[in-house]
């Protein structure tokens, strides 16, 4: 089999496995998806991030992002508000419940990462990260026409 095809198939398998692992990690938190967990993490690191920026960072359409954030707001993990200087922008912040959820997940995440990456040296992890980032940029250019 062509090495490039093998890589794509491996990435697709990894995507499915990462999603299944993520679902195990969010179990019992009230979050309904790995995507909600990802969003909580991004929002916690970027207080007041806009829906547009969240869409851009996660590759989720703005329409779908709006629905995701509305559901997370109803669940009490985030709050939204209109930007006072530009009413067209909706901003998002994590709530205390959202922070507590991330805190509760931290030991699970740490343990999972330790097991997942135990067979890799630090230099291999750095190289893998760099190569995956390059692959991601290449795919984004093909899909979106931009980096």
C-alpha positions as CSV (number, residue, x, y, z in Angstrom):
1,X,0.0,0.0,0.0
2,X,1.1,3.5,-0.8
3,X,2.7,5.2,2.3
4,X,0.5,8.3,1.9
5,X,-2.7,6.2,1.8
6,X,-1.5,4.3,4.9
7,X,-0.9,7.6,6.8
8,X,-4.4,8.8,5.9
9,X,-6.0,5.6,7.0
10,X,-4.0,5.7,10.3
11,X,-5.1,9.3,10.9
12,X,-8.7,8.3,10.3
13,X,-8.4,5.3,12.8
14,X,-6.7,7.6,15.3
15,X,-9.5,10.1,15.0
16,X,-12.1,7.4,15.8
17,X,-10.0,6.1,18.7
18,X,-9.4,9.6,20.1
19,X,-13.1,10.3,20.0
20,X,-13.9,7.1,21.8
21,X,-11.3,7.8,24.4
22,X,-12.6,11.3,24.8
23,X,-16.1,10.0,25.4
24,X,-14.8,7.8,28.2
25,X,-13.1,10.8,29.7
26,X,-16.2,13.1,29.7
27,X,-18.3,10.3,31.1
28,X,-20.1,11.4,34.3
29,X,-19.2,15.1,33.8
30,X,-22.5,16.1,32.1
31,X,-20.8,17.1,28.9
32,X,-22.3,15.3,26.0
33,X,-19.4,15.3,23.6
34,X,-15.6,15.5,23.2
35,X,-16.3,18.7,21.2
36,X,-17.9,20.4,24.3
37,X,-14.8,19.4,26.3
38,X,-12.5,20.9,23.7
39,X,-14.6,24.1,23.6
40,X,-14.5,24.4,27.4
41,X,-10.7,24.1,27.3
42,X,-10.3,26.8,24.6
43,X,-12.8,29.1,26.3
44,X,-11.0,28.7,29.7
45,X,-7.7,29.8,28.0
46,X,-9.3,32.7,26.1
47,X,-11.7,34.6,28.3
48,X,-14.2,36.5,26.1
49,X,-13.4,34.7,22.9
50,X,-15.8,35.3,20.0
51,X,-18.0,32.7,18.4
52,X,-16.2,33.4,15.1
53,X,-12.8,32.7,16.7
54,X,-14.1,29.5,18.3
55,X,-15.4,28.4,14.9
56,X,-12.1,29.2,13.3
57,X,-10.0,27.3,15.9
58,X,-12.2,24.2,15.9
59,X,-13.2,24.1,12.2
60,X,-16.9,24.1,13.1
61,X,-19.3,26.3,11.2
62,X,-20.6,29.4,12.9
63,X,-24.1,28.0,12.8
64,X,-23.1,24.8,14.5
65,X,-20.9,26.7,17.0
66,X,-23.9,28.8,17.9
67,X,-26.0,25.7,18.7
68,X,-23.1,24.1,20.7
69,X,-22.6,27.2,22.8
70,X,-26.3,27.6,23.4
71,X,-26.5,24.0,24.7
72,X,-23.4,24.5,26.9
73,X,-25.0,27.7,28.2
74,X,-28.2,25.9,29.1
75,X,-26.0,23.3,30.9
76,X,-24.4,26.1,32.9
77,X,-20.8,25.6,31.6
78,X,-20.5,28.9,29.7
79,X,-22.2,32.3,29.4
80,X,-22.4,34.6,26.4
81,X,-22.8,38.4,25.9
82,X,-22.8,40.9,23.0
83,X,-19.6,42.8,22.6
84,X,-20.3,46.3,23.9
85,X,-18.2,47.9,21.1
86,X,-19.5,45.7,18.3
87,X,-23.0,44.2,18.8
88,X,-22.4,41.8,15.9
89,X,-19.9,39.9,18.0
90,X,-20.9,37.3,20.6
91,X,-18.4,36.6,23.3
92,X,-18.1,33.5,25.5
93,X,-16.8,33.0,29.0
94,X,-16.5,29.9,31.1
95,X,-18.6,29.7,34.3
96,X,-17.6,28.4,37.7
97,X,-19.4,25.1,36.8
98,X,-17.3,24.9,33.6
99,X,-14.1,25.5,35.6
100,X,-15.0,22.8,38.1
101,X,-15.8,20.3,35.2
102,X,-12.3,21.0,33.7
103,X,-10.7,20.6,37.1
104,X,-12.5,17.3,37.7
105,X,-11.3,16.0,34.3
106,X,-7.7,17.1,34.8
107,X,-6.5,13.9,36.6
108,X,-8.3,11.7,34.1
109,X,-6.7,13.6,31.2
110,X,-3.2,13.5,32.7
111,X,-3.5,9.7,33.4
112,X,-4.8,9.0,29.8
113,X,-2.0,11.1,28.3
114,X,0.7,9.4,30.4
115,X,-0.5,5.9,29.2
116,X,-1.1,7.0,25.6
117,X,2.4,8.5,25.1
118,X,4.4,6.3,27.4
119,X,6.3,4.6,24.5
120,X,7.5,7.9,23.0
121,X,10.5,10.0,23.8
122,X,10.2,13.7,24.2
123,X,12.0,14.4,20.9
124,X,9.6,12.0,19.2
125,X,6.6,13.8,20.6
126,X,7.9,17.2,19.5
127,X,8.6,15.8,16.0
128,X,5.1,14.2,15.9
129,X,3.5,17.5,17.0
130,X,5.4,19.4,14.3
131,X,4.6,16.9,11.5
132,X,0.9,16.8,12.5
133,X,0.7,20.6,12.5
134,X,2.3,20.7,9.0
135,X,-0.2,18.1,7.8
136,X,-3.1,20.1,9.3
137,X,-1.8,23.3,7.5
138,X,-1.6,21.5,4.2
139,X,-5.1,20.1,4.5
140,X,-6.5,23.5,5.5
141,X,-5.0,25.1,2.4
142,X,-6.7,22.5,0.3
143,X,-10.0,22.6,2.0
144,X,-10.3,26.3,2.9
145,X,-7.8,27.9,0.6
146,X,-6.0,29.4,3.6
147,X,-3.7,28.4,6.4
